[in-house]
Amino acid sequence: MIICTGCGTKNDDEARFCEECGRKLQSSRRTAPTGASPGAPLSRFRHQGIAPGTRTSLWRMAEAWAYVLMLAVVGAVCVVREVWWPLYPAVALLGLIAWLRRI
């Protein structure tokens, strides 16, 4: 029997989604490591601080927003001056930079 983590409804072991709320069900059992019983429940999750790679992903997100800001500035200048041609190379250049940086 699997208990839904969202609403607490008891569901059959074969069910993949909760019958009450439709949330995906996760089994509390795991494959047994060497020397453990096969039906042992999982150990409780403990937060270990910032996950590895989170700082780099936040940096990449900030970098992407900086590119969007640069594009907005070029767009605002184009609107004020009513000249649209600088927008085309700016979009191409910022798109190329984002693609090369794998953002």
Order of alpha helices (4+ residues) and beta strands (2+ residues): beta-beta-alpha-alpha
